[in-house]
Amino acid sequence: MNDLQLRQRLLPRHCTARRIAHFDRDEVVRRLFAQDGVHGDFRIVEQVAYPSAESWFDVASDGHELFVSVLYWEAGEYFGTGEQRPADIGAGNHCVEVMIGPCGDQIGFLQFGAGPGDATWSNHHWPYRDGRADLTVAPDWSASFHFEHLKADLAWVVCFRFALDAIRQPGYNGPIGFNVMRTQLRHNESATWNTCTGSGFPDATSCGWLLLDDRVPPPAPAQPASSPAVKLHGTYDWPDEMVGGPYTPDTLRHELRFLKSHGMSRVYFLDYPGRESWGPGDSPVYARMAANYRLTREAFGGDIMAVACRLAHEEGLEFFTIAKPYDLGAGERFPREHPELCFRRNPAWMGATPSAPITELTLYGDSDAPLPFDPAAIRLLISDDNRDYQPVTGLTVRDEVVERPHAAYTPAGNQPLTGTNRVRRLRLSGFALTGRHAAIVFPAGEGQGCFGNRDFLLAEAAYPVGLHRSIRGGDFRANGFDFAQDGGSACWADRSEGMTFRRELGGSVLGVRFGHEPYHVPMLDPSHPQVRAFWLDHWIRRAIAAGADGVDIRIAHHHGNAEWLAYMYAEPVLAAFRERHDREPEPTVADYAAIRRLRGEFHTRFLRDAKALLGAAGKRLEVHVEARMKTPPEHDTYTQIHWDWASWIDEGIVDGINLKYLAPGNPFVEREILPRCRRRGIPVHAIAAVGDPRSQPRTAEWAVERLRLCRAGGLDALNLYELWVYLRTTPDGDWFTRGSSRAIFAALKDAIEAP
């Protein structure tokens, strides 16, 4: 397959929903097995190498509902043994996802999944606060399963049903974003129908197009000329490398020499200057990593990065550090000693902490459906320190149905809207809580339905109520709750603010904290000059002193928050807003956008200062550009900061771009990022996690294909993330390659050297 053919594969796909009078599952199953007018080709590499076998899907609509039916196969490991293969319920070992972009803007999406088992789930990134209909409130959808045992194989069909009104933005009649993804857990494989995707995380920029009539899909972006040569880079993330065993300088030199001999020209080093140890130590894996990291630091004389830089240069490799200004650990000294420099709530909208006993707590459902459990079985526990939870006696629970006014979430408190909803209300009383924390234990539900609501509408008390995101250590009675972390919405993938997701109660525990936290530690806010100065010392001057060739700035982090919108009001941000607008900010769409832009200006100021220092020393500045940076400041952005990537390129602030969660052929890359970079002569690299050399026997082919796709897509380098996937040390510190890693690097070397 030549570069022209590869570029054709990178074009966004489109499909048109068949018009039907009614949905006939048996007929759809027949069409899928016969491959009659259905869609497929989930290929991962240019050879016909399917995830386990090909997947097919059918899309149909009766004008009121949309039906997406997916057929996939699972190879029968029991062939020839005479044993009956155990039948999984539902999607079994697999997971199938359907992603829909209702607005066609490559920003907001709805995501629906089935499996493993018979589980169904949904996710969404709905960043709009401009009055458009919120399709995430109660999307009307379902999934049913069809199973066939065909001799040695298992065949599954998952039929998704969506109400069109629940997945299409009212008033919008154009093509909507669409993708189907299949994951094979046994071999850690995943594949999508539309291949213009990055790491597999939900991302509306990677969707193809679904046409609900005969409308013409949007034009494909013009494809750039192929790169004459694509370089190979790799990323070290210390101390992830410590998962196997400790390193010594000699071990690392051996590894770097191997990488150089197989065509790698640059390594990136994720730098953690302030961390003396690593991991919470609560599990054997983390405890082992922490011990290995300590031994490695001792072997390197304390500072791993400076020695790694010297060794890389001695072996003929470029060396860049990666700085993560928003990913300092909670135990690191600077943010721990300076919480006032972290993300902050607007003091004018702060809810007070309890100053008098709390005697009533009210929970609201989002409908008047009967409770699936006995309310008298609800238990209440209280705690002063969010560690030791003790039960209370005399609790009274009153179950009633009321009319409740509609409301919208704002960082200043819920904003009333017109209209009411008939809902079920639980009023808990008969206690006097003097601390800040409580736990409500719900009995398991029986029958249909589940009591629940979106978080911002779920609980009310005399003081502001915060709800937990996870339970620490598995047992809340001794370990308490985490009221900040919110998983995907915070860290790796675009996801709506946690307060807007629906929480179901029944057989679960609800942690409650009364009163607001003023700061979100350890997320340092870029608006503070002390923070920017710390970042320059902590990463930029440190890299220059070590002799690194440059620094790459990454915004992704591991911190969560259910209310990012509430924590964007550090004092320098408020002061800048007052200076420009001569008033205090209000909880409005226009003011949110203004605040996001201001915070983005402070981040860009840090990049300018970093560029000046690096440029004066003859070093280079690179930055990560991510799919979520496409979201404009008029909508919810990642951590509520405007990441002004276009200005960074146009003004010449950066010397290189590293695409995070973006792949060759992605429309955002092709239409917007690459043209800007080409005008300034700025190289663009793709960061990619390419396969598992232990469980995926075709990883070498996938890696070569990704390298060739980078070349066909006009990119300058492929950056393997992370190197510990391929190279490890034993518990005794001996270096080795994992699985098929030697074959992978040999194939990449041949591909780099090929004309």
Buried (B, 14 or more C-beta within 10 A) or exposed (E): EEBEEBBBBBBBBBBBBBEBEEBEEEEBBEBBBEEEEBBBBBBBBBEEBBBBBBBBBBBBBBEEBBBBBBBBBBBBEEEEEEEEBEEBEBBBBBBBBBBBBBBBBBBBBBBBBBBBEBEBEBBBBBBBBEEBBBBBEEBEBEBBBBBEEEEEBBBBBBBBBBBBBBBBBEEEEBBBBBBBBBBBEEBEBBBBBBBBBBBBBBBBBBBBBBBBEEEEBBEBBEBBEBBEEBBBBBBBBBBBBBBBBBBBBEBBBBBBBBBBEBBBBBBBBBBBBEBEEBBEEEEEEBEBBBBBBBBBBEBBEEBBBBBBBBBBBEBEBBBBBBBBBBBBBEEBEBBBEBBBBBBBBBEEBBBEBBEEEBEBBBBBBBBBBEBBBEBEEBBBBBBEEBBBBEEBEEBEBEBEBEEBEEBBBBBBBBEEEEEEBEBBBBBBBEBEBEBBBBBBBBBEBEEEBBBBBBBBBBBBBBBBBBBBBBBBEEEBBEBBBBBBBBBBBBBBBBBBBBBBBBBBBBBBBBBBBBBBBBBBBBBBBBBBEEBBEBBBEBBBBBBBEBBBBBBBBBBBBBBBBBBBBBBBBBBBBBEBBEEEEEEEBEBEEEBBBBBBBBBBBBBBBBBEBBBBBBEEBEBBBBBBBBBBBBBBBBBBBBBBBBBBBEBBBEBEBBBBBBBBBBBBBBBBBBBBBBBBBBEEEBBBBBBBBBBBBEEBBBBBBBBBBBBBBBBBBBBBBBBBBBBBBBBBBEEEBEBEBBBBBBBBBBBBBEBBEEE
